[in-house]
Amino acid sequence: MARVAKPKPQKSLEQTLWEAADKLRGNQEPSEYKHVVLGLVFLKYISDRFEERRSALEGELVAEGIKSERLASFLEDRDEYTSHNVFWVPELARWSHIQSVAKLPEIGQEIDQAMDLIEKENPSLRGVLPRNYGRDGLDKRRLGELVDLIGAIGFTRADDHGADDVLGRVYEYFLGQFAGKETGKDAGAFYTPRWVVKLLVEMLEPYRGRVYDPAAGSGGMFVQSAEFVKAHGGKRTDISVYGQEFTNTTWKLAKMNLALRGIEADLGPRSADSFTEDLHPDLRADFVIANPPFNVSDWWDAKLADDPRWRYGTPPQGNANFAWVQHFIYHLSPKGTAGFVLANGSLNSKQGGEGEIRRKLVEDDLVDCIVALPDRLFFNTGIPVSLWFVSKDRHGNGHREREGEVLFIDARKMGTDFTRKVRQLTGDEIGRISNTYHSWRNHGGGYQDVPGFAKAASIERIREHDFVLTPGRYVGTEVSEVDEEPIDKKLQRLIADLTSELDRALDLDDNLRRQLGRLEP
């Protein structure tokens, strides 16, 4: 009896991308891999969606009795595509044509031409797509092999990859593989891990209104916000999206990413610095959601000295953390809420007046919640981070009883290994954190403090701690009858706790010295 051959297992998107990187190894720097691959993935994606719509349209026309000699003209009616949120792809830009010339020496020029044609036919993509495939430094034989490889990835709705945040997955993958090889500001500056974005969105709940991200990166915050609205029965048009991005290449990637998802966004006419060239000066957003670059030291410009955004104090010139915080607050509407990622140093630093700015924010009742996150969440940095939530709407919508209070959540013990170097939050963990926040924020929601995890602390209590906002100082110790914590985890936790206590000791020492200084004759 003849043996039936087993079907070959289908390669994952990540496996295919790894092979794509191998095709370019030795010809391109690792930091350039993603730029070459991303453009081709974008081209294949929109071509697949175009052909998918074309096939469906042909079926509709045949069912209506349209004769074959008239089909061709109907199938080339661009309105039949754009009305279904599908990009119009000219014939010479379709993947079938690119694939047919993949082995020719002119493949680079053919791809550049395809990008030109697509931009001319789709105004939302003008000036965005990469057009440097014909350059001398890119090996055309390897480029042709790359076209063949990406041609094997399916991006229709029936494929595994059709409904994903595709470019987001590609960004994420390359950051994970090459973070150690990337250099400078390009090293992962434009992608926030999806589980961090999901947690921010689940806590903010941007159902309707204006959403703003002045450090937009690849646009992942907007993609997740739109998905949240859709998942809760709304329409993507229920939110208006505004953003800004400093790096030109990343700004273009964000435009591509949002275009793929059918999200109309105002990212300004170009890339620009949010501090020195605010492209949305009059915007007052209902939601600010952001992951600004951590601890930026070269952000200052002399013209920012008397900026109206610094209501709570001029940020130190050597660190932009509290410049970002005040930029977010400035752009909030009177009922707006902001959720953002900051390095943990922002919770206790007193350098350059940061402690005073933090005190004023708390005393002005703007700080809503602080969430300490697990370590190793980001691909290219081990800096421990927290989520901040600040709100101008703490005195209404059932939130009045929470005036003068800050919710602290310590989620440092959460997370599972995603790779050997990176951890991720699970859906259940995201749900526990966000549900705790919402039950506290909506008085009467059944919120209760949980030792070791969550504590609602008064401003008076925070003042006792000299306005240090490290959650570990407030949540206390988890109650446990049986110690089942693995020794390596316990050691990590004890080191973190000891570090926190040493920080506290330094704070107390500084305070004591100030008091003694006042007693000197």
C-alpha positions in Angstrom: 0.0 0.0 0.0 1.4 3.3 -1.1 2.3 5.6 1.8 0.6 9.0 1.7 3.0 11.8 1.9 2.6 14.1 4.9 1.8 17.7 4.0 4.7 20.0 4.7 4.0 22.1 7.8 3.2 25.7 7.0 5.9 28.1 8.0 5.0 30.8 10.4 5.4 34.5 9.5 8.4 34.7 11.9 10.1 31.7 10.3 9.7 33.2 6.8 11.1 36.5 8.0 14.1 34.8 9.5 14.8 33.2 6.1 14.3 36.7 4.6 17.0 38.1 6.9 19.3 35.2 5.9 18.9 36.2 2.3 20.3 39.7 3.0 23.0 38.6 5.5 26.4 40.0 4.5 24.9 42.4 2.0 23.0 44.7 4.4 23.5 45.8 8.0 21.1 44.1 10.4 19.5 47.5 11.2 18.7 47.8 7.4 17.0 44.4 7.1 13.6 45.6 8.3 13.5 48.6 5.9 14.1 46.3 2.9 11.6 43.6 4.1 8.9 46.0 5.4 8.4 47.7 2.0 8.0 44.3 0.3 5.7 43.0 3.0 3.6 46.1 2.5 3.5 45.6 -1.3 2.6 42.0 -1.0 -0.1 42.7 1.6 -2.0 45.4 -0.4 -1.6 43.3 -3.6 -3.1 40.3 -1.8 -6.0 42.3 -0.5 -6.5 43.8 -4.0 -6.6 40.4 -5.6 -9.0 39.1 -2.9 -11.4 41.9 -3.6 -11.0 41.4 -7.4 -11.9 37.7 -7.1 -14.9 38.5 -4.9 -16.0 41.2 -7.4 -15.7 38.8 -10.3 -18.0 36.4 -8.5 -20.5 39.1 -7.8 -20.5 40.2 -11.5 -20.9 36.7 -12.8 -23.8 36.1 -10.4 -25.4 39.2 -11.8 -25.1 37.8 -15.3 -22.4 40.2 -16.6 -20.9 38.7 -19.7 -17.2 37.9 -19.9 -16.4 40.5 -22.5 -17.6 43.2 -20.1 -16.0 41.8 -17.0 -12.6 43.3 -17.7 -13.8 46.9 -17.6 -15.8 46.3 -14.4 -12.8 44.6 -12.7 -10.7 47.7 -13.4 -13.1 50.1 -11.8 -11.1 51.6 -8.9 -14.3 52.6 -7.0 -15.2 49.0 -6.6 -12.0 48.7 -4.5 -11.7 51.9 -2.6 -15.3 51.7 -1.5 -14.4 48.5 0.3 -11.3 50.1 2.0 -8.9 48.3 -0.4 -6.0 50.2 -2.0 -6.1 50.5 -5.8 -3.0 48.7 -7.1 -2.0 49.5 -10.7 -1.2 46.5 -12.9 2.6 47.1 -12.9 2.6 47.3 -9.1 0.7 44.0 -8.5 2.7 41.2 -6.9 2.1 39.0 -9.9 4.1 41.4 -12.0 6.8 41.9 -9.4 7.1 38.1 -9.1 7.4 37.7 -12.9 10.5 40.0 -13.0 12.1 38.8 -9.8 15.1 37.2 -11.6 15.8 40.2 -13.8 18.7 42.6 -13.0 16.1 45.4 -13.1 14.1 44.0 -10.2 15.1 46.9 -7.9 13.9 49.5 -10.4 10.7 47.5 -10.9 9.9 47.6 -7.2 10.7 51.4 -7.0 8.3 51.9 -10.0 5.6 49.9 -8.2 6.0 52.1 -5.1 5.7 55.3 -7.3 2.6 54.0 -9.0 0.9 53.1 -5.7 1.6 56.5 -4.2 0.2 58.3 -7.3 -3.0 56.3 -7.1 -3.5 56.5 -3.3 -3.1 60.0 -1.9 -2.9 58.8 1.7 0.4 57.2 0.9 2.1 60.1 -0.9 5.7 60.5 0.1 5.6 57.5 2.5 6.6 54.3 0.6 10.3 53.3 0.3 11.9 53.7 -3.1 15.5 52.7 -2.8 15.5 49.1 -4.0 17.4 50.1 -7.2 20.4 51.4 -5.3 23.8 49.9 -6.1 24.5 48.6 -2.6 21.5 46.2 -2.6 22.4 42.8 -4.3 19.7 42.2 -6.9 20.1 38.4 -7.0 19.4 38.3 -3.2 16.6 40.8 -3.7 15.0 38.5 -6.2 15.2 35.6 -3.9 13.6 37.8 -1.2 10.7 38.5 -3.5 10.2 34.8 -4.0 10.3 34.2 -0.3 7.8 36.9 0.7 5.7 35.7 -2.2 5.0 32.6 -0.2 3.3 34.6 2.6 -0.4 34.9 2.2 -2.2 38.1 3.4 -5.8 37.4 2.5 -8.4 37.3 5.2 -8.5 33.5 4.9 -4.7 33.3 5.7 -3.3 33.2 9.2 -1.6 36.6 8.6 -4.6 38.3 7.0 -6.2 39.8 10.1 -3.0 40.6 12.1 -1.4 43.9 12.7 1.1 42.7 10.1 3.6 45.5 10.1 3.5 45.5 13.9 4.4 41.8 13.9 7.2 42.4 11.5 8.6 45.3 13.5 8.4 43.3 16.7 10.1 40.3 15.2 13.1 42.3 13.8 13.5 44.1 17.1 13.6 40.9 18.9 16.1 39.3 16.6 18.4 42.2 16.0 17.9 44.5 19.1 21.5 43.8 20.2 22.8 44.7 16.8 20.8 47.9 16.3 22.5 51.2 17.1 21.4 54.7 18.1 17.9 56.0 18.2 16.8 53.5 15.6 17.3 50.6 18.0 13.7 49.7 18.7 12.6 53.3 19.3 9.4 52.8 17.3 7.7 49.7 18.7 6.0 49.1 22.0 5.3 45.5 22.9 1.7 44.6 22.0 0.9 43.4 25.6 2.0 46.8 27.0 -0.2 48.6 24.4 -3.1 46.4 25.2 -2.9 47.0 28.9 -2.8 50.8 28.3 -5.8 50.6 26.0 -7.8 48.3 28.3 -7.2 50.8 31.2 -7.9 53.9 29.2 -10.9 52.5 27.3 -10.9 55.0 24.4 -14.4 54.3 23.2 -15.0 57.6 21.6 -13.2 60.9 21.1 -9.8 62.3 20.2 -6.8 60.1 20.7 -3.3 61.6 20.7 0.2 60.1 20.7 3.0 62.7 20.4 5.6 59.9 20.3 3.7 57.8 17.8 6.4 55.4 16.7 4.9 52.8 14.4 1.4 53.7 15.3 0.7 50.6 17.4 -1.2 52.6 20.0 -3.7 53.8 17.4 -4.1 50.3 15.9 -4.9 48.8 19.3 -7.2 51.7 20.2 -9.2 51.1 16.9 -9.3 47.4 17.6 -10.6 48.1 21.1 -13.4 50.3 19.8 -14.3 47.6 17.2 -14.3 44.8 19.8 -16.8 46.8 21.9 -19.3 47.3 19.1 -18.2 50.7 17.9 -16.8 52.0 14.6 -13.3 53.1 13.9 -14.7 56.5 13.0 -15.8 56.8 16.7 -12.3 58.0 17.4 -10.2 60.7 15.8 -6.5 60.0 15.7 -3.7 62.6 16.1 0.0 61.9 16.4 3.5 63.1 15.9 6.8 61.3 15.3 10.3 62.7 15.4 12.2 60.2 13.1 11.3 60.5 9.4 11.7 56.8 8.6 9.5 55.8 11.5 6.9 58.5 10.6 6.6 56.9 7.2 6.3 53.4 8.8 3.5 54.7 11.0 1.7 56.1 7.9 2.1 52.7 6.2 0.9 50.8 9.2 -2.2 52.9 9.8 -3.0 52.9 6.0 -3.0 49.1 6.1 -5.6 49.1 8.9 -7.8 51.7 7.2 -7.2 54.2 10.1 -7.3 57.8 9.1 -4.9 59.7 11.2 -3.5 63.2 11.3 0.3 62.6 11.9 1.1 66.1 10.6 2.6 66.9 7.2 6.1 65.6 8.2 8.1 64.2 11.0 9.0 66.8 13.7 10.1 67.2 17.3 7.0 67.4 19.6 8.8 69.8 22.0 10.2 72.4 19.6 7.7 72.0 16.7 4.4 70.9 18.1 2.3 70.1 15.0 -1.0 70.0 17.0 -0.6 73.1 19.3 -4.4 73.6 19.7 -5.4 70.0 20.2 -7.1 69.0 23.4 -7.4 65.3 23.4 -9.8 63.0 25.3 -7.1 60.4 25.5 -3.3 60.6 25.4 -1.6 57.3 25.0 2.2 57.1 24.6 5.5 55.4 25.1 8.0 58.3 24.8 11.7 57.5 24.6 13.1 57.0 28.1 15.5 59.5 29.9 16.3 61.5 26.8 19.2 63.9 27.6 19.5 66.0 24.5 15.9 67.3 24.2 16.4 70.9 25.4 16.3 74.0 23.3 16.7 77.5 24.6 13.4 78.6 23.1 11.6 76.2 25.5 12.6 78.2 28.6 9.3 80.0 29.1 7.0 77.4 27.4 3.4 77.5 28.6 3.5 73.7 28.9 5.7 73.8 32.0 2.9 74.7 34.3 4.3 72.5 37.1 8.0 73.5 36.7 10.6 73.7 34.0 11.9 70.1 33.4 15.6 69.5 33.8 17.6 70.0 30.6 19.3 66.6 31.1 16.1 64.5 31.2 12.9 64.8 29.1 10.7 62.5 31.3 8.7 65.3 32.9 8.7 67.4 29.8 6.7 64.5 28.2 4.4 64.3 31.3 3.6 68.0 31.1 3.3 67.9 27.3 0.6 65.2 27.7 -1.2 67.1 30.4 -1.2 70.3 28.3 -2.9 68.5 25.4 -5.6 66.9 27.6 -9.2 68.2 27.3 -10.9 69.2 30.6 -12.2 65.7 30.9 -9.2 63.9 29.4 -7.1 61.1 30.7 -3.6 60.1 29.7 -1.8 56.7 30.0 1.9 56.4 29.3 5.0 54.5 29.9 7.9 56.0 31.8 11.2 54.7 33.2 11.0 54.0 37.0 13.4 56.8 37.7 10.5 59.2 37.2 8.8 57.7 40.3 11.5 58.9 42.8 14.0 61.1 41.1 14.7 64.5 42.6 17.3 65.7 40.2 16.8 69.0 38.4 13.5 69.8 40.2 11.8 66.5 39.2 10.7 65.9 42.7 9.0 69.3 42.9 7.2 68.7 39.6 6.0 65.3 40.8 4.8 66.9 44.1 2.8 69.5 42.3 1.2 66.9 40.0 0.0 64.9 43.0 -1.1 67.9 45.0 -3.1 69.2 42.0 -4.9 65.8 42.1 -3.8 64.8 38.6 -2.1 61.5 39.2 -4.7 58.7 39.0 -2.8 55.5 39.0 0.8 54.0 38.9 1.4 50.5 37.7 4.8 48.9 38.3 5.5 46.5 35.4 7.6 43.3 35.3 11.2 43.6 34.0 12.4 42.5 30.5 9.3 43.7 28.7 11.2 45.5 25.9 13.4 44.1 23.2 16.3 46.5 23.4 16.4 47.8 27.0 16.3 46.4 30.4 15.2 49.7 32.0 12.4 48.9 34.5 9.3 50.9 33.6 5.9 51.8 35.0 2.6 53.0 33.6 1.3 56.4 34.7 -2.3 57.5 34.4 -3.1 61.2 34.9 -6.6 62.6 34.6 -8.3 66.0 34.5 -11.6 64.2 35.2 -11.1 63.0 38.7 -13.9 65.2 40.1 -16.8 63.8 38.1 -18.4 60.7 36.5 -18.6 58.8 39.8 -15.0 59.5 40.6 -15.5 62.2 43.2 -14.9 59.9 46.1 -11.4 59.2 44.7 -10.3 62.8 45.0 -7.0 63.1 47.0 -6.2 59.4 46.3 -3.8 57.5 44.0 -4.1 53.9 43.1 -0.8 51.9 43.2 -0.6 48.5 41.5 2.5 46.4 41.8 2.6 44.0 38.8 6.3 43.2 39.0 5.8 39.5 39.7 3.5 39.1 36.7 4.5 38.0 33.2 5.7 34.9 31.5 8.8 34.3 29.3 8.0 35.2 25.7 11.6 34.5 24.6 14.7 33.8 26.6 15.2 37.6 26.9 11.7 39.0 26.9 8.7 38.6 29.1 5.0 39.3 28.3 1.8 39.9 30.2 -0.9 37.3 29.7 -4.5 38.2 28.9 -5.6 37.2 32.4 -2.9 39.4 34.0 -4.0 42.3 31.8 -7.6 41.7 32.8 -6.7 41.7 36.5 -4.8 44.9 36.4 -7.3 46.8 34.3 -10.3 45.5 36.2 -8.7 46.6 39.5 -8.2 50.1 38.1 -11.8 50.3 36.8 -13.3 49.0 40.0 -11.4 51.6 42.0 -12.0 54.5 39.6 -15.8 53.8 39.5 -16.7 54.2 43.2 -19.0 51.4 44.2 -17.3 48.9 41.8 -16.3 46.7 44.7 -12.7 47.8 44.9 -10.6 46.5 47.9 -6.9 46.8 48.6 -4.9 43.6 48.0 -1.8 43.4 50.1 1.3 43.0 47.8 -0.7 44.0 44.7 -3.0 47.1 45.0 -3.3 50.0 47.4 -5.4 53.2 47.2 -3.2 55.8 49.1 -4.2 59.2 50.2 -2.2 62.3 49.3 -1.3 62.6 53.0 0.3 59.2 52.9 2.1 60.0 49.7 3.4 63.2 51.4 4.8 61.1 54.2 6.9 59.4 51.6 8.0 62.7 50.2 6.0 62.2 47.0 7.9 59.1 45.9 5.4 57.1 43.7 7.0 53.7 43.7 4.1 51.2 44.2 6.2 48.8 46.3 6.2 51.5 49.1 2.4 51.4 49.4 1.0 48.0 48.5 2.8 46.2 51.4 3.5 42.5 51.5 1.4 39.8 50.0 -0.3 37.6 52.6 0.7 34.0 52.1 0.4 31.0 54.5 2.7 28.8 52.4 5.9 30.1 50.8 5.8 28.5 47.3 7.9 31.2 45.7 10.9 29.8 43.7 14.2 30.8 45.2 15.4 32.6 42.1 12.2 34.6 41.9 12.4 35.4 45.7 16.0 36.5 45.3 15.0 38.9 42.5 12.1 40.3 44.6 14.2 40.7 47.7 16.9 42.6 45.7 14.2 44.9 44.3 12.7 45.4 47.7 16.2 46.1 49.2 16.9 48.6 46.4 13.6 50.3 47.1 14.4 50.6 50.9 17.9 51.9 50.1 16.3 54.6 47.9 14.0 55.4 50.8 17.0 55.6 53.2 18.7 58.1 50.8 15.5 60.2 50.7 15.3 60.2 54.5 19.0 61.1 54.8 18.5 64.0 52.3 15.5 65.2 54.4 17.4 64.9 57.7 20.4 66.9 56.3 18.0 69.6 55.1 16.4 69.8 58.5 19.8 69.9 60.3 20.9 72.6 57.8 18.0 74.8 59.0 19.2 74.5 62.6 22.7 75.8 61.9 23.3 79.3 63.3 
